[in-house]
Amino acid sequence: MPLEIERKFLLDGFTPPSSVAAEPIEQGYIAITADGTEVRLRSIAGAYVLGVKRGTGSLARTEVECPLTESEFDELWPSTAGARLVKTRYAVPLDATTAYVDVYAESLAGLHTVEVEFGSEEEAADFTPPTWFGREITGVKRYKNRVLATEGPPPA
């Protein structure tokens, strides 16, 4: 099973470099269970994906994604009502990896986060965030996308 290993941080704000493309994302959740399993739909710049994440670990979880046609996505999308979010993603090159900056919109406007994915938990532990990263929120439930989609913005 593919394993997702990532760390997540808050950002005070974000101005994308002119060389970095914006990737609009609409994301909705079909199912969210108490054991950490989530089934989500994503529309990412004209591509459609059904994804399943499993696990409650703060650093590593199992993730499987399958492509969908637009009509499959449209058929499933209504089942995500009440559990959706909209954001724009920017892939910003770092020294040996990529930082994925998410700028949230609509009810989550003003929230900016950055995630970095790693090949191993050791790489994640050895990572030193650049100075433009804010407070680390890896594993903080209130900042998980599934919680943002269902409960709205975190308290100030």
C-alpha positions in Angstrom: 0.0 0.0 0.0 1.3 3.5 -0.8 2.3 5.4 2.3 1.9 9.1 2.7 4.5 10.7 5.0 4.2 14.4 5.5 4.6 17.3 7.8 2.2 20.3 7.8 2.8 23.9 8.8 0.8 27.2 9.0 1.7 30.2 7.0 1.1 33.8 8.0 0.4 34.6 4.3 1.6 33.6 0.9 2.6 35.4 -2.3 3.3 32.8 -5.0 6.5 33.1 -7.0 5.6 34.0 -10.6 7.2 30.7 -11.8 4.8 28.6 -9.8 1.5 27.6 -11.3 -1.8 27.8 -9.4 -3.8 24.5 -9.2 -7.4 25.0 -8.2 -8.8 22.1 -6.0 -12.4 21.4 -5.0 -12.4 18.6 -2.4 -15.4 16.8 -0.8 -15.7 13.9 1.6 -18.0 11.0 1.0 -17.1 9.2 4.2 -15.1 10.0 7.4 -14.9 7.3 10.1 -13.7 7.3 13.7 -10.7 5.1 12.9 -9.2 7.8 10.6 -10.4 6.4 7.3 -11.6 9.0 4.8 -13.0 8.7 1.3 -12.7 11.9 -0.7 -13.4 13.3 -4.1 -11.1 15.9 -5.7 -11.4 18.0 -8.8 -7.8 19.2 -9.5 -7.4 21.5 -12.4 -9.7 19.5 -14.7 -8.6 16.0 -13.4 -10.9 14.0 -11.1 -9.8 11.6 -8.3 -11.3 9.3 -5.8 -9.0 8.9 -2.8 -9.0 6.8 0.4 -6.7 7.6 3.3 -6.5 5.3 6.3 -4.8 5.6 9.6 -4.7 8.0 12.6 -0.9 8.5 12.7 0.1 12.1 12.6 3.0 11.6 10.2 2.3 8.5 8.0 -1.0 7.2 6.6 -2.0 4.8 3.8 -3.3 6.6 0.8 -4.7 5.2 -2.5 -6.1 7.3 -5.3 -8.0 6.3 -8.4 -8.8 8.5 -11.4 -12.4 9.2 -12.3 -14.1 10.5 -15.4 -15.9 13.8 -15.2 -19.3 12.1 -15.3 -18.3 9.7 -12.4 -17.1 12.7 -10.4 -20.4 14.6 -11.2 -22.4 11.5 -10.1 -20.6 11.2 -6.7 -20.2 14.9 -5.9 -23.7 15.5 -4.4 -22.8 12.9 -1.7 -20.2 15.3 -0.4 -22.7 18.1 0.5 -21.7 19.6 3.9 -18.2 18.3 3.8 -16.4 20.3 1.1 -13.6 22.8 0.8 -12.0 24.9 -1.9 -8.3 25.8 -2.2 -5.6 26.7 -4.6 -2.4 24.7 -4.4 1.1 25.9 -5.3 4.1 23.5 -5.7 7.1 25.5 -4.5 10.5 23.9 -5.0 12.7 23.5 -1.9 16.3 22.3 -1.9 15.7 18.6 -2.1 11.9 18.4 -2.1 8.7 20.4 -2.9 6.5 22.4 -0.5 2.8 22.3 -1.3 1.2 25.5 -0.3 -2.6 25.5 0.1 -4.4 28.9 0.0 -8.0 28.2 1.2 -11.1 30.0 -0.1 -14.7 30.6 0.7 -15.5 29.9 4.4 -11.8 29.1 5.0 -10.4 32.3 3.3 -7.3 33.6 5.1 -6.0 30.1 6.0 -2.7 29.2 4.4 -0.9 25.9 5.0 2.2 24.2 3.6 2.9 20.4 3.5 6.1 18.6 2.6 6.0 14.9 1.7 8.9 12.6 2.5 10.1 9.1 1.4 10.6 7.9 5.0 9.9 8.9 8.5 13.6 9.5 9.0 13.6 12.1 6.2 10.6 13.7 7.8 12.4 13.8 11.2 15.6 15.3 9.7 13.7 18.0 7.8 14.4 21.6 8.9 11.6 23.9 7.8 12.6 27.1 6.0 12.2 30.4 7.9 9.0 31.3 5.9 7.2 28.3 7.4 5.1 29.0 10.5 4.0 26.8 13.4 4.0 23.1 12.8 0.5 21.6 12.8 1.3 18.0 11.7 -1.2 15.7 13.4 -3.3 18.6 14.8 -6.8 17.4 14.2 -8.4 20.9 13.9 -6.2 21.5 10.8 -6.9 18.2 9.0 -8.7 18.9 5.7 -11.6 16.6 6.6 -12.2 18.6 9.8 -11.9 21.9 7.9 -14.4 20.6 5.4 -16.9 19.6 8.0 -16.4 22.1 10.8 -15.1 25.2 9.1 -12.2 27.4 10.1 -10.3 26.7 13.4 -10.9 29.1 16.3 -8.7 32.1 16.2 
